[in-house]
Every structure is written in C-alpha cells, then in structure tokens.
C-alpha cells in the first residue's frame, strides 16, 4: 500500500511538467508581447477578448429590429427565408432571429433560425434563416416570433 502512494506522488510532478511544457516537435513557440520582453507567457484570462452579454431589453423592442424580406419555397421543397435586422443599440450586436413557418391555412409547419453577426450601431444587415422543414408545393408564410440580441463589448 505504501509503495502505491509513493508512485502516485512521484508521478504527480512529472504530469504537471508534461502538461505545462507541451508542444509538437518542430512547432515554433508562439511569442507574445509579454513573453518577448519577460520570457513569461500571457495568461489566457489576461488576453483582451470580446464578451457577449444579453442586454436588458424588452422582447417587444428586440422584435422591432428584425423583419422578413423573403419567404419562398426552393426547388428542393425547403423554405428560403431571408431577414433584415437593424441595430438600434449603441454597440455592435449579434442577432438570433426565430421564424415560424406556416402553410396557407396558418398551420405551423416548422421553424427557421437566422444568425446575423456583428451588426454595427445604426446599421442594417441581411441574413438567412435556414430550415430543414420539407414543404410541398403550397404557399408558405413566415413570421418573426423571437429576436435575441447580444451586444458585443470588449471585456
């Protein structure tokens, strides 16, 4: 029993050493401003990274940022949905636009989801809402049912 504990304790520092100094043979070391001057790498948590936060916005207000610009059926019997978003916030914003697809009678057939990234404040951008819903030759209608806005700030 005592020998097993000693083996585990002896292996512990080797594992830590192996994990902290790994790189493939021949792979160059990545130089960073900090490592070039001090020889120490910049910790990942210290790198400037964009952060995404859900703003406190009324869902009805977010809905006004998106509209359907095209709702047709392609030659493969799949919906082709195009959306347009207008960023009314003061930050670059990524939008997720949920769309319901219905047949002529109003019966729900499926959904689509558009992802429109990094829309500048006051700007308009277009996106598509792909859907795997197979529809017949019937006419479809599309309706924006939910818009999620994520402001992009640097943190």
Backbone as ProteinMPNN parsed JSONL, in Angstrom:
{"seq_chain_A": "XXXXXXXXXXXXXXXXXXXXXXXXXXXXXXXXXXXXXXXXXXXXXXXXXXXXXXXXXXXXXXXXXXXXXXXXXXXXXXXXXXXXXXXXXXXXXXXXXXXXXXXXXXXXXXXXXXXXXXXXXXXXXXXXXXXXXXXXXXXXXXXXXXXXXXXXXXX", "coords_chain_A": {"N_chain_A": [[0.832, -1.186, 0.0], [1.926, 1.259, 0.804], [3.902, 1.634, -1.131], [2.433, 2.114, -3.447], [1.279, 4.653, -2.956], [3.6, 6.203, -2.931], [4.458, 5.961, -5.573], [2.423, 7.276, -6.969], [2.67, 9.864, -5.916], [5.22, 10.473, -6.801], [4.841, 10.507, -9.548], [3.161, 12.644, -9.922], [4.423, 15.373, -10.118], [5.721, 15.003, -12.594], [3.618, 14.73, -14.409], [2.436, 17.268, -14.237], [4.583, 18.81, -15.163], [4.81, 17.789, -17.75], [2.352, 18.569, -18.865], [2.461, 21.353, -18.793], [4.51, 22.102, -20.473], [4.103, 21.316, -23.141], [4.449, 20.907, -26.627], [4.374, 20.293, -30.113], [6.976, 18.456, -31.772], [9.255, 20.441, -33.446], [7.431, 22.47, -33.707], [6.96, 25.924, -33.657], [7.586, 28.197, -30.928], [5.079, 30.297, -29.698], [5.32, 33.668, -29.758], [4.568, 36.287, -27.562], [3.694, 39.69, -26.715], [4.32, 39.971, -23.984], [5.819, 37.636, -23.451], [7.98, 38.032, -25.087], [9.363, 40.133, -23.924], [9.64, 39.484, -21.178], [9.89, 36.782, -21.039], [7.873, 35.258, -20.022], [4.709, 33.719, -20.573], [1.58, 35.254, -21.583], [-1.171, 35.018, -19.468], [-4.135, 33.257, -20.38], [-6.52, 34.35, -19.413], [-5.894, 37.023, -19.271], [-5.842, 38.05, -21.795], [-7.219, 40.334, -24.182], [-10.521, 39.875, -24.793], [-13.506, 39.572, -26.73], [-16.659, 40.095, -25.229], [-19.866, 38.729, -24.757], [-23.01, 39.867, -24.011], [-26.308, 39.636, -22.826], [-28.406, 42.182, -23.405], [-30.459, 44.196, -21.268], [-33.305, 44.324, -22.488], [-36.535, 45.011, -23.636], [-38.499, 42.356, -24.879], [-40.334, 42.956, -26.926], [-39.233, 45.253, -27.98], [-36.872, 44.257, -29.058], [-37.958, 42.684, -31.082], [-38.707, 44.585, -32.961], [-36.393, 45.087, -34.312], [-36.031, 43.25, -36.35], [-37.07, 41.883, -39.519], [-38.941, 40.039, -41.984], [-37.779, 39.518, -45.243], [-37.965, 37.872, -47.415], [-39.83, 34.987, -48.226], [-40.046, 32.066, -49.382], [-40.383, 28.98, -51.31], [-37.9, 26.707, -52.18], [-36.421, 24.863, -54.992], [-35.976, 22.38, -53.914], [-37.972, 21.91, -52.201], [-37.717, 23.207, -49.768], [-37.979, 25.75, -47.269], [-37.071, 29.092, -48.059], [-35.863, 31.604, -46.41], [-35.389, 34.955, -45.817], [-34.012, 37.502, -43.808], [-33.948, 40.811, -42.379], [-32.071, 42.831, -40.272], [-31.952, 45.61, -38.062], [-29.789, 47.474, -36.222], [-30.519, 48.995, -33.335], [-29.164, 49.614, -31.072], [-26.369, 50.858, -29.083], [-24.06, 49.463, -29.414], [-21.987, 47.142, -31.298], [-23.812, 44.369, -32.454], [-24.96, 40.994, -32.225], [-27.441, 39.054, -33.71], [-30.067, 36.7, -33.172], [-32.596, 35.328, -34.879], [-35.694, 33.981, -34.567], [-37.94, 32.199, -36.555], [-41.234, 31.369, -37.471], [-42.795, 29.007, -39.602], [-45.543, 28.67, -41.689], [-48.386, 27.039, -43.255], [-50.778, 27.651, -45.956], [-53.214, 27.668, -44.6], [-52.531, 28.544, -42.148], [-51.515, 26.739, -40.374], [-48.869, 25.617, -38.399], [-45.773, 24.696, -39.734], [-43.054, 24.429, -39.285], [-39.814, 25.684, -38.216], [-37.353, 28.323, -38.54], [-34.028, 29.633, -38.198], [-32.206, 32.519, -38.008], [-28.917, 33.821, -38.003], [-27.339, 36.654, -37.49], [-24.474, 38.329, -37.55], [-22.463, 40.675, -35.712], [-23.528, 43.377, -36.239], [-23.205, 46.713, -36.895], [-23.76, 49.638, -34.837], [-26.737, 51.408, -35.61], [-26.804, 50.399, -38.173], [-27.93, 48.268, -40.907], [-28.382, 44.83, -41.655], [-28.381, 41.804, -43.586], [-29.644, 38.43, -43.463], [-29.985, 34.815, -43.577], [-32.517, 32.431, -42.751], [-32.172, 29.358, -42.278], [-33.982, 26.286, -42.754], [-34.969, 22.962, -42.055], [-37.375, 22.02, -42.73], [-39.435, 20.252, -44.777], [-41.519, 21.171, -47.35], [-44.531, 21.004, -49.276], [-45.777, 21.867, -52.513], [-47.172, 24.016, -51.708], [-48.074, 27.41, -50.804], [-46.227, 29.284, -48.479], [-46.067, 31.003, -45.31], [-44.173, 33.288, -43.336], [-43.106, 34.239, -40.1], [-41.598, 36.425, -37.804], [-40.89, 35.406, -34.609], [-39.357, 35.611, -32.338], [-36.623, 37.51, -31.143], [-33.302, 37.512, -30.295], [-30.894, 39.499, -28.888], [-27.453, 40.144, -28.753], [-25.178, 42.124, -27.383], [-21.943, 43.2, -28.306], [-19.186, 43.671, -26.5], [-15.961, 44.752, -25.398], [-14.159, 43.086, -22.971]], "CA_chain_A": [[0.0, 0.0, 0.0], [2.796, 2.413, 0.906], [4.606, 1.779, -2.403], [1.499, 2.689, -4.413], [1.192, 6.083, -2.675], [4.855, 6.82, -3.331], [4.482, 6.012, -7.037], [1.497, 8.326, -7.399], [3.259, 11.144, -5.566], [6.374, 10.71, -7.661], [4.37, 10.768, -10.903], [2.431, 13.916, -9.951], [5.186, 16.478, -10.709], [6.009, 14.72, -13.996], [2.404, 15.026, -15.169], [2.323, 18.724, -14.28], [5.645, 19.278, -16.032], [4.476, 17.401, -19.114], [1.207, 19.34, -19.343], [2.758, 22.78, -18.92], [5.531, 22.387, -21.466], [3.847, 20.531, -24.341], [4.248, 21.405, -27.984], [4.823, 19.276, -31.046], [8.362, 18.574, -32.192], [9.39, 21.327, -34.593], [6.431, 23.546, -33.657], [7.595, 27.106, -33.078], [6.961, 28.774, -29.743], [4.336, 31.497, -30.039], [5.804, 34.812, -28.995], [3.578, 37.303, -27.226], [4.42, 40.868, -26.233], [4.821, 39.729, -22.638], [6.859, 36.614, -23.433], [9.158, 38.558, -25.769], [10.118, 41.003, -23.039], [9.934, 38.907, -19.87], [10.06, 35.344, -21.117], [6.701, 34.591, -19.463], [3.539, 33.84, -21.44], [0.426, 35.98, -21.059], [-2.23, 34.072, -19.12], [-5.305, 33.332, -21.251], [-7.516, 35.234, -18.819], [-5.469, 38.41, -19.39], [-5.96, 38.487, -23.179], [-8.457, 41.074, -24.44], [-11.469, 39.025, -25.501], [-14.844, 40.156, -26.779], [-17.615, 39.426, -24.367], [-21.226, 38.835, -25.233], [-23.935, 39.954, -22.905], [-27.675, 39.875, -23.24], [-28.82, 43.453, -22.827], [-31.774, 44.23, -20.661], [-34.156, 44.964, -23.48], [-37.885, 44.477, -23.731], [-38.602, 41.484, -26.053], [-41.063, 43.642, -27.998], [-38.276, 46.181, -28.587], [-35.968, 43.451, -29.882], [-38.71, 42.255, -32.261], [-38.754, 45.654, -33.967], [-35.114, 45.111, -35.015], [-35.965, 42.242, -37.414], [-38.223, 41.711, -40.394], [-38.81, 39.065, -43.068], [-37.705, 40.159, -46.555], [-38.33, 36.868, -48.41], [-40.361, 33.74, -47.661], [-40.419, 31.275, -50.556], [-40.008, 27.564, -51.282], [-36.932, 26.478, -53.251], [-36.66, 23.698, -55.857], [-35.841, 21.166, -53.105], [-39.123, 21.954, -51.288], [-37.297, 23.747, -48.471], [-38.223, 27.186, -47.158], [-35.967, 30.031, -48.239], [-36.297, 32.739, -45.598], [-34.384, 35.998, -45.646], [-34.384, 38.502, -42.803], [-33.148, 42.033, -42.294], [-32.037, 43.366, -38.911], [-31.439, 46.962, -37.892], [-29.258, 47.594, -34.864], [-30.916, 50.238, -32.683], [-28.396, 49.793, -29.837], [-25.151, 51.656, -29.246], [-22.931, 48.538, -29.512], [-22.12, 46.097, -32.311], [-24.747, 43.39, -31.897], [-25.275, 39.772, -32.949], [-28.872, 38.75, -33.616], [-30.628, 35.393, -33.482], [-33.982, 35.603, -35.229], [-36.515, 32.778, -34.679], [-39.02, 32.388, -37.518], [-42.212, 30.289, -37.638], [-43.224, 28.778, -40.977], [-46.92, 28.16, -41.688], [-48.962, 26.802, -44.572], [-51.813, 28.611, -46.351], [-54.296, 27.717, -43.607], [-51.991, 29.083, -40.901], [-50.981, 25.649, -39.557], [-47.414, 25.705, -38.261], [-45.041, 23.604, -40.378], [-41.708, 24.301, -38.739], [-39.133, 26.909, -37.803], [-36.054, 28.669, -39.108], [-33.248, 30.461, -37.29], [-31.178, 33.336, -38.653], [-27.814, 34.296, -37.169], [-26.758, 37.815, -38.172], [-23.41, 38.681, -36.614], [-21.688, 41.919, -35.655], [-24.171, 44.491, -36.929], [-22.749, 47.963, -36.286], [-24.848, 50.507, -34.37], [-27.401, 52.201, -36.633], [-26.695, 49.746, -39.484], [-28.844, 47.194, -41.266], [-27.69, 43.695, -42.268], [-29.272, 40.735, -44.033], [-29.272, 37.069, -43.111], [-30.919, 33.77, -43.972], [-32.991, 31.575, -41.669], [-32.32, 28.015, -42.847], [-34.933, 25.377, -42.118], [-34.973, 21.616, -42.617], [-38.776, 21.676, -42.91], [-39.788, 19.978, -46.166], [-42.892, 21.591, -47.628], [-44.993, 20.645, -50.622], [-45.832, 22.978, -53.446], [-48.053, 25.068, -51.2], [-47.537, 28.706, -50.421], [-45.951, 29.355, -47.044], [-45.888, 32.324, -44.724], [-43.128, 33.299, -42.319], [-43.316, 35.279, -39.104], [-40.583, 36.534, -36.753], [-41.546, 35.173, -33.326], [-38.473, 35.967, -31.235], [-35.321, 38.046, -31.514], [-32.349, 37.596, -29.189], [-29.793, 40.416, -29.23], [-26.271, 40.026, -27.915], [-24.261, 43.225, -27.631], [-20.543, 42.784, -28.253], [-18.335, 44.655, -25.846], [-14.683, 44.154, -25.033], [-14.17, 42.965, -21.523]], "C_chain_A": [[0.872, 1.243, 0.0], [3.52, 2.663, -0.42], [3.708, 2.432, -3.442], [1.371, 4.197, -4.202], [2.449, 6.798, -3.134], [4.912, 6.961, -4.844], [3.581, 7.119, -7.55], [2.08, 9.693, -7.097], [4.447, 11.467, -6.461], [5.939, 11.054, -9.073], [3.695, 12.125, -11.017], [3.212, 15.056, -10.57], [5.513, 16.254, -12.177], [4.809, 15.053, -14.869], [2.241, 16.527, -15.31], [3.359, 19.29, -15.225], [5.314, 18.971, -17.486], [3.335, 18.257, -19.663], [1.543, 20.809, -19.555], [3.76, 23.074, -20.024], [5.33, 21.65, -22.774], [3.796, 21.384, -25.596], [4.863, 20.361, -28.905], [6.277, 19.529, -31.426], [8.418, 19.442, -33.439], [8.395, 22.467, -34.614], [7.064, 24.767, -33.001], [6.841, 27.582, -31.845], [6.278, 30.067, -30.17], [4.817, 32.619, -29.141], [4.66, 35.784, -28.769], [4.328, 38.517, -26.746], [5.031, 40.65, -24.854], [5.968, 38.724, -22.642], [8.123, 37.115, -24.119], [10.002, 39.397, -24.809], [10.511, 40.317, -21.74], [10.207, 37.413, -19.914], [8.881, 34.571, -20.55], [5.514, 34.761, -20.398], [2.442, 34.658, -20.76], [-0.625, 34.955, -20.672], [-3.441, 34.316, -20.006], [-6.328, 34.318, -20.722], [-7.142, 36.709, -18.96], [-5.573, 38.936, -20.822], [-7.245, 39.27, -23.37], [-9.371, 40.22, -25.311], [-12.802, 39.741, -25.597], [-15.742, 39.397, -25.817], [-19.01, 39.694, -24.9], [-22.127, 38.898, -24.022], [-25.319, 40.229, -23.45], [-28.114, 41.18, -22.596], [-30.196, 43.337, -22.193], [-32.664, 45.025, -21.591], [-35.501, 44.247, -23.492], [-37.963, 43.596, -24.982], [-39.345, 42.139, -27.224], [-40.143, 44.63, -28.721], [-37.31, 45.419, -29.495], [-36.667, 42.995, -31.163], [-38.726, 43.325, -33.347], [-37.458, 45.744, -34.767], [-35.067, 44.168, -36.222], [-37.248, 42.193, -38.231], [-37.902, 40.672, -41.465], [-38.757, 39.837, -44.387], [-38.035, 39.184, -47.684], [-38.78, 35.602, -47.694], [-40.905, 32.927, -48.823], [-40.02, 29.818, -50.342], [-39.062, 27.335, -52.457], [-37.253, 25.199, -54.031], [-36.54, 22.368, -55.115], [-36.96, 21.063, -52.077], [-38.735, 22.358, -49.868], [-37.6, 25.243, -48.436], [-36.94, 27.98, -47.392], [-36.425, 31.33, -47.591], [-35.132, 33.712, -45.458], [-34.919, 37.017, -44.657], [-33.476, 39.712, -42.924], [-33.225, 42.502, -40.849], [-31.444, 44.763, -38.933], [-31.035, 47.111, -36.439], [-29.611, 48.977, -34.302], [-30.13, 50.49, -31.384], [-27.149, 50.633, -30.112], [-23.896, 50.788, -29.359], [-23.097, 47.658, -30.739], [-22.921, 44.945, -31.695], [-24.888, 42.188, -32.824], [-26.729, 39.421, -32.661], [-29.141, 37.286, -33.934], [-32.123, 35.615, -33.667], [-34.706, 34.281, -35.445], [-37.713, 33.08, -35.569], [-39.919, 31.151, -37.512], [-42.63, 30.226, -39.098], [-44.608, 28.14, -40.92], [-47.378, 27.91, -43.119], [-50.07, 27.829, -44.84], [-52.928, 28.751, -45.325], [-53.84, 28.307, -42.277], [-51.437, 28.019, -39.976], [-49.453, 25.711, -39.57], [-46.751, 24.466, -38.856], [-43.671, 23.375, -39.757], [-41.141, 25.662, -38.383], [-37.858, 27.116, -38.609], [-35.333, 29.555, -38.105], [-32.174, 31.192, -38.072], [-30.172, 33.791, -37.614], [-27.15, 35.421, -37.955], [-25.753, 38.425, -37.205], [-22.852, 40.077, -36.82], [-22.279, 43.047, -36.493], [-23.791, 45.771, -36.185], [-23.946, 48.805, -35.837], [-25.404, 51.361, -35.515], [-27.387, 51.579, -38.016], [-27.731, 48.656, -39.652], [-28.034, 46.098, -41.934], [-28.715, 42.612, -42.601], [-28.737, 39.381, -43.584], [-30.316, 36.102, -43.62], [-31.272, 32.942, -42.752], [-33.216, 30.175, -42.24], [-33.313, 27.179, -42.041], [-34.867, 24.036, -42.823], [-36.405, 21.123, -42.849], [-39.057, 21.472, -44.394], [-41.252, 20.339, -46.345], [-43.254, 21.183, -49.044], [-44.96, 21.866, -51.511], [-46.645, 24.146, -52.926], [-47.305, 26.362, -50.902], [-47.319, 28.703, -48.918], [-45.93, 30.815, -46.61], [-44.871, 32.195, -43.606], [-43.374, 34.469, -41.38], [-42.18, 35.25, -38.099], [-41.304, 36.383, -35.418], [-40.675, 35.555, -32.125], [-37.157, 36.49, -31.798], [-34.473, 38.12, -30.252], [-31.192, 38.456, -29.659], [-28.662, 40.225, -28.227], [-25.325, 41.167, -28.286], [-22.829, 42.707, -27.471], [-19.745, 43.928, -27.649], [-17.004, 43.988, -25.558], [-14.596, 44.17, -23.522], [-12.897, 42.578, -20.926]], "O_chain_A": [[0.589, 2.192, -0.732], [3.726, 3.82, -0.788], [4.186, 3.233, -4.245], [1.355, 4.949, -5.176], [2.364, 7.899, -3.677], [5.373, 7.986, -5.347], [3.952, 7.829, -8.484], [1.998, 10.596, -7.931], [4.648, 12.623, -6.833], [6.619, 11.833, -9.742], [3.659, 12.703, -12.104], [2.7, 15.68, -11.499], [5.577, 17.217, -12.942], [4.971, 15.603, -15.958], [1.937, 17.012, -16.4], [3.042, 20.174, -16.021], [5.521, 19.813, -18.36], [3.367, 18.632, -20.836], [0.954, 21.449, -20.426], [3.844, 24.218, -20.471], [6.31, 21.377, -23.467], [3.177, 22.448, -25.618], [5.772, 19.631, -28.508], [6.75, 20.665, -31.405], [7.685, 19.19, -34.396], [8.5, 23.354, -35.461], [7.639, 24.665, -31.917], [5.629, 27.401, -31.727], [6.852, 30.848, -30.93], [4.732, 32.532, -27.916], [3.879, 36.066, -29.678], [5.502, 38.403, -26.394], [6.146, 41.101, -24.592], [6.964, 38.907, -21.943], [9.223, 36.679, -23.779], [11.23, 39.367, -24.881], [11.613, 40.544, -21.241], [10.699, 36.839, -18.943], [8.882, 33.34, -20.592], [5.328, 35.838, -20.963], [2.381, 34.745, -19.533], [-0.947, 34.088, -21.485], [-3.741, 35.46, -20.346], [-6.943, 35.047, -21.5], [-8.003, 37.571, -18.782], [-5.413, 40.135, -21.049], [-8.268, 38.917, -22.785], [-9.02, 39.883, -26.442], [-13.2, 40.441, -24.665], [-15.587, 38.191, -25.626], [-19.288, 40.769, -25.431], [-22.018, 38.076, -23.112], [-25.481, 40.967, -24.421], [-28.186, 41.274, -21.371], [-30.991, 42.47, -22.556], [-32.761, 46.248, -21.489], [-35.573, 43.024, -23.371], [-37.539, 44.031, -26.053], [-39.013, 41.895, -28.384], [-40.261, 44.821, -29.932], [-36.971, 45.893, -30.579], [-36.037, 42.925, -32.218], [-38.756, 42.998, -34.533], [-37.424, 46.411, -35.801], [-34.153, 44.273, -37.04], [-38.346, 42.424, -37.726], [-36.74, 40.454, -41.808], [-39.59, 40.711, -44.627], [-38.352, 39.613, -48.793], [-38.193, 35.197, -46.69], [-42.065, 33.07, -49.208], [-39.405, 29.466, -49.335], [-39.366, 27.714, -53.589], [-38.251, 24.535, -53.753], [-36.961, 21.334, -55.635], [-36.903, 20.222, -51.18], [-39.343, 21.913, -48.894], [-37.492, 25.924, -49.456], [-35.86, 27.573, -46.966], [-37.255, 32.058, -48.135], [-34.037, 33.34, -45.036], [-36.103, 37.354, -44.659], [-32.386, 39.644, -43.493], [-34.308, 42.565, -40.266], [-30.548, 45.06, -39.722], [-31.842, 46.9, -35.535], [-29.071, 49.993, -34.739], [-30.396, 51.463, -30.678], [-26.912, 51.061, -31.242], [-22.785, 51.316, -29.396], [-24.222, 47.44, -31.189], [-22.713, 44.597, -30.533], [-24.932, 42.333, -34.045], [-27.186, 39.484, -31.519], [-28.536, 36.705, -34.835], [-32.825, 36.032, -32.745], [-34.392, 33.54, -36.377], [-38.413, 34.075, -35.376], [-39.429, 30.022, -37.543], [-42.799, 31.255, -39.752], [-44.818, 27.176, -40.185], [-46.841, 28.482, -44.069], [-50.275, 28.755, -44.054], [-53.522, 29.82, -45.19], [-54.655, 28.544, -41.385], [-50.936, 28.344, -38.899], [-48.833, 25.842, -40.625], [-47.115, 23.336, -38.53], [-43.188, 22.244, -39.711], [-41.864, 26.65, -38.263], [-37.359, 26.203, -39.268], [-35.972, 30.166, -37.249], [-31.334, 30.57, -38.722], [-30.534, 34.107, -36.481], [-26.481, 35.177, -38.959], [-26.129, 38.972, -36.168], [-22.778, 40.586, -37.938], [-21.603, 43.605, -37.357], [-24.031, 45.891, -34.983], [-25.031, 48.688, -36.406], [-24.651, 51.957, -36.285], [-27.913, 52.177, -38.955], [-28.329, 48.183, -38.686], [-27.107, 46.383, -42.693], [-29.773, 42.521, -41.977], [-27.539, 39.21, -43.356], [-31.399, 36.506, -44.044], [-30.462, 32.765, -41.842], [-34.331, 29.842, -42.641], [-33.462, 27.342, -40.83], [-34.725, 23.976, -44.044], [-36.619, 19.944, -43.132], [-38.933, 22.407, -45.184], [-42.115, 19.88, -45.597], [-42.384, 21.035, -49.903], [-44.189, 22.796, -51.273], [-46.798, 25.155, -53.614], [-46.081, 26.389, -50.77], [-48.14, 28.174, -48.169], [-45.795, 31.728, -47.425], [-44.722, 31.132, -43.002], [-43.794, 35.546, -41.802], [-41.827, 34.186, -37.591], [-42.226, 37.143, -35.122], [-41.187, 35.792, -31.031], [-36.645, 35.982, -32.796], [-34.88, 38.721, -29.257], [-30.583, 38.186, -30.693], [-28.885, 40.153, -27.018], [-24.743, 41.174, -29.371], [-22.55, 41.879, -26.604], [-19.648, 45.012, -28.225], [-16.937, 42.761, -25.485], [-14.928, 45.166, -22.879], [-12.803, 42.448, -19.705]]}, "name": "protein", "num_of_chains": 1, "seq": "XXXXXXXXXXXXXXXXXXXXXXXXXXXXXXXXXXXXXXXXXXXXXXXXXXXXXXXXXXXXXXXXXXXXXXXXXXXXXXXXXXXXXXXXXXXXXXXXXXXXXXXXXXXXXXXXXXXXXXXXXXXXXXXXXXXXXXXXXXXXXXXXXXXXXXXXXXX"}
